[in-house]
Amino acid sequence: MCLGIPAQIVNITDAENLLAVVSVGGVKREISLACVVEGDSPLEAWVGEWVLVHVGFAMSRIDPEEAEKTLKLLEELGELQAQMEGQQGLTPRDEQHG
């Protein structure tokens, strides 16, 4: 299963190579738009748009509402993971031996 992370396009860094900078939770990184740009559409029109990013590539355009829902879910999953890692007590291995 592949997980795409919602990111908002901040600017175009290299139009010839279809590269853009996106922001994910305030963290900026460069990605490729090669999988989503079609034809001669102006790249500047993508600034401000939301995309799903996977391994450095924008895989699809998404609407802001979907981006917000997905980011909230990912945040909740991260909090759950942190809670699980922070729990004290028996682990399944401990239960088997004791």
For each residue, the residues with C-beta under 8 A, 3 or more apart:
1:
2: 54
3: 54
4: 52 53 54 59 60
5: 24 52 53 54 70 74
6: 24 50 51 52 53 62 66 67 68 70 71
7: 22 23 24 31 50 51 52 53 58
8: 22 23 48 49 50 51 67
9: 12 20 21 22 33 46 47 48 49 50 51 58
10: 20 21 22 23 28 47
11: 20 21 47
12: 9 15 19 20 43 44 46 47
13: 19 20 21 30
14: 17 18 19
15: 12 18 43
16:
17: 14 32
18: 14 15 32 33 34 37 43
19: 12 13 14 30 31 32 33
20: 9 10 11 12 13 30 31 32 33 43 46 47 58
21: 9 10 11 13 28 29 30 31
22: 7 8 9 10 28 29 30 31 51 53 58
23: 7 8 10 26 27 28
24: 5 6 7 27 28 29 53
25: 71
26: 23
27: 23 24
28: 10 21 22 23 24
29: 21 22 24 56
30: 13 19 20 21 22 56
31: 7 19 20 21 22 51 53 56 57 58
32: 17 18 19 20 35 56 57 58
33: 9 18 19 20 36 37 43 46 51 58
34: 18 37 57
35: 32 57 58 59
36: 33 51 58 59 60 61
37: 18 33 34 41 43 46
38: 41
39:
40:
41: 37 38 45
42: 45
43: 12 15 18 20 33 37 46
44: 12 47
45: 41 42 49
46: 9 12 20 33 37 43 49
47: 9 10 11 12 20 44
48: 8 9
49: 8 9 45 46 61
50: 6 7 8 9 61 62 63 64 66 67
51: 6 7 8 9 22 31 33 36 58 59 60 61 62
52: 4 5 6 7 58 59 60 62
53: 4 5 6 7 22 24 31 56 57 58 59
54: 2 3 4 5 57 59
55:
56: 29 30 31 32 53
57: 31 32 34 35 53 54
58: 7 9 20 22 31 32 33 35 36 51 52 53 61
59: 4 35 36 51 52 53 54
60: 4 36 51 52
61: 36 49 50 51 58
62: 6 50 51 52 66 67 70
63: 50 66 67
64: 50 67 68
65: 68 69
66: 6 50 62 63 69 70
67: 6 8 50 62 63 64 70 71
68: 6 64 65 71 72
69: 65 66 72 73
70: 5 6 62 66 67 73 74
71: 6 25 67 68 74 75
72: 68 69 75 76
73: 69 70 76 77
74: 5 70 71 77 78
75: 71 72 78 79
76: 72 73 79 80
77: 73 74 80 81
78: 74 75 81 82
79: 75 76 82 83
80: 76 77 83 84
81: 77 78 84 85
82: 78 79 85 86
83: 79 80 86 87
84: 80 81 87
85: 81 82
86: 82 83
87: 83 84
88:
89:
90: 94 95 98
91: 94 95
92: 95 96
93: 96 97
94: 90 91 97 98
95: 90 91 92 98
96: 92 93
97: 93 94
98: 90 94 95
